Amino acid sequence: MEDPRIRKFAKFLINSAVGLEKGEKILIELHGSETGLMKALVEEAYNAGGKPFIHIFDYKVEGALIQGADEEHMAEIAAYELERMKDMDAYIDIRATTNISMWHNVSDEAQGRYRKHYWGPIHLAQRCNHTKWSVLRYPNDAMAQLAGVSTEEYEDFYFKACLVDYDKMGKAMKPLQDLMAKTDKVRIVAPGTDISFSIKGIPSYGMHGNRNIPDGEIYTSPVKDSVNGYITYNCPSPYDGFLFRDVYLEFKDGKIVKATSNNTDYMNEIFDIDEGARYIGEFAIGVNPVINKPIGDILFDEKIAGSFHLTPGNSYENAYNGNTSAVHWDLIQIQTPEFGGGEMYFDDVLIRKDGLFVLDELKCLNPENLLSEEE
């Protein structure tokens, strides 16, 4: 018997998150074996008058393919799938790994080739910029274990976080978007952090149920060469099967000139994939009121209320700062009191302290107000 939450979620993803229209083509991909949501998505795509296409990946088989492919063959593999992606109007990806370290045995070199020749061209360049897309995890045993809770507890958290009142969130984001549009200098201060940059002239966007799910962030990009100072990210961050901790970056005129972590060598290999990997491609503020602590999954952690992410790598075309890369790594700092606090300034005016907005016009974005039933 189908969980009614699955059907509700599938309808939301097709009709709201990607807004599938009659006659549009949608590619629905599944990484894993949890086909219940995928089946519901196919059915709801047909109900919307769309044309679904499907692709199911097995992590072990895909890992073997990546490990064995040289530069030429990885580019050949990507060429076929890139042509299909160019033909799509919409895209949904369900990531349902049973082991977050499934690709731990795939070499760093092979994963680098995958990022450069496959992920970068197909997803960062084409899918992110030219389709209506949504990427999500599936609430299985592996995700529950990562979060340190039972599967039933994780399912409850998952659906609450994914199906918050996005209409209310969208209205509450408007004052912050307006403020960001007028802002030049951003400065962020926290333990191990004093960093500043400009966002002048670069558009900002409030994401409220219209991209990866769960949603809840307002993003823009720094002026490429304006980032200076240092930052310590206090949220563990998985990348290609490894969980990075204590990430510390120093910037000079936009470029990462020093990078350390619990695996400094591997992290610098990632930043050396291409020139753009050492520059920032996104600055975003997390506001999802249901998510208040990290679970080791970037799609959730980047939306933590009271957090922000400053992202090395590729910049989205609609908030483009000139930076292009096969990397887009949403590294996160949480500024709530239990994570050390912190302050965020726009043009020398304090707008958020210890994870809570302090300006009257922005207080509607604080968790207690987003969760309140009062309008």
N, C-alpha and C positions, 0 to 999 in steps of 0.2 A: 504493500500500500504506500502510495506516495505521500511524503511529508508535505502538508499544505504550505509550509514555509518555502519549500523548493519551488512550488508553482508560483507563489506570490513573488519570489525573487526572480524567477525566469521572466515573468510578465514585466516586472520593473526594468530588468536589464534590456529587454528587447524594445519596450515602448518608451522608456524614459532615458536610461543611461546612454543608449546609442540611437534612440529615436528612429527605428527602422521604418521606412516608408514603403508603400506598395511598389513592387517591381525592383527594389534594391537588392543587391547581392550582399550576403554576409558570410564571412568565413568564421566558423566556430571551431576553435582548436581546444583539444584536451591533452594536457600532459599528465598521464596517469590512467587510472581505471575506473574512476567514479563517474559512471555514465548516466546516472539519474538526472542530474542537472542538465547535462548536455542534451539528453533526449527531450526534456521539457523546453529547452531553448530552441531546438529544431522545430518543435510543435508550435511554439509561440511565434517563431519567425514566419511560419506558414500562415498562422492566424492573422498576422499583420500584413499579409500579402507579399512577403519577402521571398527571396530565393536563397535558402541556406546551403552552404558548402561545409563539409566537415573534414577534419584531419586529427587523428588520434596518434599521439606519440607515446612510446614506451621509454621511460628514462634510461633503462639499462641499454636498450638497443641504440638509442640516440647517442648515449655516452660513448659506445663503441664506435659509432660512425664518426664522431668528433675526434676521438683519440687517433683514429687511423688516417684521417684526411690531411693531406698536405695543403699548402696554400692554394695551389691550382684547383684541387678537387673541392675544397671548401667553397671556393668562388663558383665552381660549376654547380654545386648543390644549391647554393643561394640563388643563382641566376634563374632557375626554374621557379622557385618559390616566390622570388621577387616579382616575376611576371604575373603570377596569380594574385599577389597582394595588390598590384596596380589595378587589377580588374575588379577589386572589391570596393563597395561603398561603406561597409561596416565590418567590425572585427570584434570578437569576444574570445578571450583566452581563459580557460579554467586550469589552474595549476594545482594538481592534486597529488603531489609526491608523498610516498609513504616513508620517505627518509630524506631529510633536508640535506644530508651529506651524500646523496646518491652519486654525485659526480666527483667525489673526493679523489677517486682513483684516476680521473682524467687529468693529464699533466697541465701545468701552468701554460706551457707553450701551445698546447692544443686548444685550451680555452681562450688564449689570446687570439689564435687564428679564427676561432668561432666568433668572438666579439667583433673582430675587424672585418671579416668577409661576410658574415651571416647576420648577426644581430644588428650591427650598425646600419648596413644598407636596407635590410628588410623592415626592421622595427623602428629604429631611431629616425632614419631619414624618410622612409616611405609611410609606414603604418601610422606613426604618431602624428604626422603632418598632413596626411591625405586621406584618412578614413575616420569615421566615427567609431571610436574604440573604447573597450572596457576590458581591463585585466583584473582577475580576482583569484584568490586562493579558495580552496574547498575545505570545509570544517571537518577534517578527518582525524584519525587517531594521532598522526604525526604532528599536526598543528596543535592539537590539544597538549601533547607531550612537550612541545616546544614552549607552550605557554605555562606549563606546570599545573594543569587542571584536568579534570575528567573530560571525556569527549562530550558528555551531555552539557556540562558547564560551558565548554568552549562553543558548542552549537548555539546556546542561548546568547552568549556574548557576541558571537559572529553575526547573527541575524539582527540583533539590536544595533550593532555598529553599522551594518550595511544598509539598514532600512530606517535610519533616523529621518526626522522631518526635514527633507532637503529643501522644500519650498521655504520654510521658515529660515533655514540656514542661508539660503540664497539672498533673501531680503536683508538679513543681518550682516552679510558680507559687503553690501553696497557702500556703507560709509568708509570701510577700510580700503576698498578699491579706489574710492574717490580721493582719499588721503594719499595713497601710494602714487596716484597720478600726479599729485602736486609736490611730491617729495623728491629731494635731490640726495641728501646724505643719510645713510643708515649707519648707526653705530650700535654694536652689541657687546655688552660686558657681562661676564660670568666667570666662575672659577676656571682659571686656565684659558681665558678668552678675553681679548680686546681687539675687535676687528671692525673695520669701517669700509664702506663702499658707496658708490652712487647708483641710484636706479632711475636717474633723470632721463625722461624721454622714452622709456621702455614700457610698453603696456603691461597691465596686471590683470589677472583673471581669477575670479572666484569659482572654485570647482565644488559643486554641490549636487552630486549624483549624475554627473555627465562625463566621467572618465573612469579611472580605475576605482574599484569599489572594495572597501568602504571609501567614501569621499569625505572632503572637508579640509580644503587648503586654499589659500590665496597665493598665487605664484606670479613672479616676474623674473627678470634677470638683472644682475649687476652690469653696469658698464664694464666691458671686458678687462680693461687695464686699471680699474679703479680700486680693486680689492687690496687692502694693506692691513697687516697685523697678524694675529695668531688666534687659533681656535682649537678648543678641545671638545670633541664630540663625546657625550656621556651615554650614548645609546649604542649598544652592540649592533653591528651591521653585517649581515651575511653577504658574501659576494662569491659566486662560483663555488659554493659549498663550504666556504671557510667563514667562521664567525670572527670578524675583526672587533677588537676592543681597544679602548684608550687611544683612539685615533687623534693625533695632534698634527695640525698643518700650520705652516708659516707662509705668508704671502708677501710678495713685493711686486708692486705695479701689476697686480692681477694674477701673477704666476705663483704656483706652489714651489717654493724654494727649499722647503724642508718638510718631510713627512715621516712620522714614526707611529708605531702601533705595536700590538702583540705579534705582528708578523711584518716587520718593516720592509724586509727584502721583497716579499711578494707584493705588498702594497705599492712599492715603487715600480715594480714591473707593470702593474696595472696602469699607473700614471705615465708610464713610458710607452704605452701602446701607440700613441700618436701625440702630436703637439698639443692638440686641444684638451687632452685629458688632464693637463696641469692648470687649466683655467676653469673658472666657474661658469656653468651654463644655466643655473636656476637658483633663485632665492624664494623660499615659500614658508608660509606661516600655517601651522596645523591648528585646527579648531574643532575636530570631531569630539563632541562632549561625552561620548560613551567610552572612548579610548583614553586611558589615563596612565598607562604604563607600557613599557616595551614587551613584546612577545617574541622578538627575534625575527620578525617578518617586516620588510620595508614597507609593503603595501599598507600595513596597519600602522606601523610605528611612525611613518611620516605624517600621519594625521593626528597624532597625540595632541590633545588640547594642552596648550602651554608650551608647545615645541616650535622649532623652526628647522628647516633643512637648507643647507648651503651646498650645492651639488657640483662636484667636479665633473666636467665633461660637456656633453652636447646640450645646446640651447634649442628650445622649441622655436619653430619658425614664427609663431604668432607673438612671441616675446623675445625676438632674436637679438642677441648682442654680438653677433659675428663669430661665435665659437662653434666649431663643428668637431665631433669626436665620435668614436665607436664606443666610448664610455659615457654613461649617465648614472652616477652613483649618488643616490640620495642619502647623504650622511646627516645624522640628526643630533641636535642638542635639545634636551628637555630642560625647561627653566622653572618648573614648579619647585616649591620649597624642599620637598623630599629628594630632589635631584640637584640641590645646591643653589637654586634660584638664579636670578639674572635679570638684566635690564635691556630693553630695546628702545632706542631713540630714533626718531625721524626728525631731521634738521634740528638736532639738539633739544627736542621736546620728548620727554619720557612718554611713551605710549603703552608700554606693557612692563609690568614688574612682577617677578616671581610667577610668571605664567598667566597673569590676569591683566586684561586691558584696563587702563586707569582713566582714559579719556571718556567722558560721558557718552559721546556718540558711538564709541566702540564697545561699551560694556555689554551690549546686546549679544556679542560674540562669546562672552564668558559662559562656561558650561552650565551654571545654574539657570541662566536665562535661555539658552538654547533648549534645555530640557524642560523648562517650565511650560505648562499648558496654557498659560495666560498669554494673550496677544497684546 
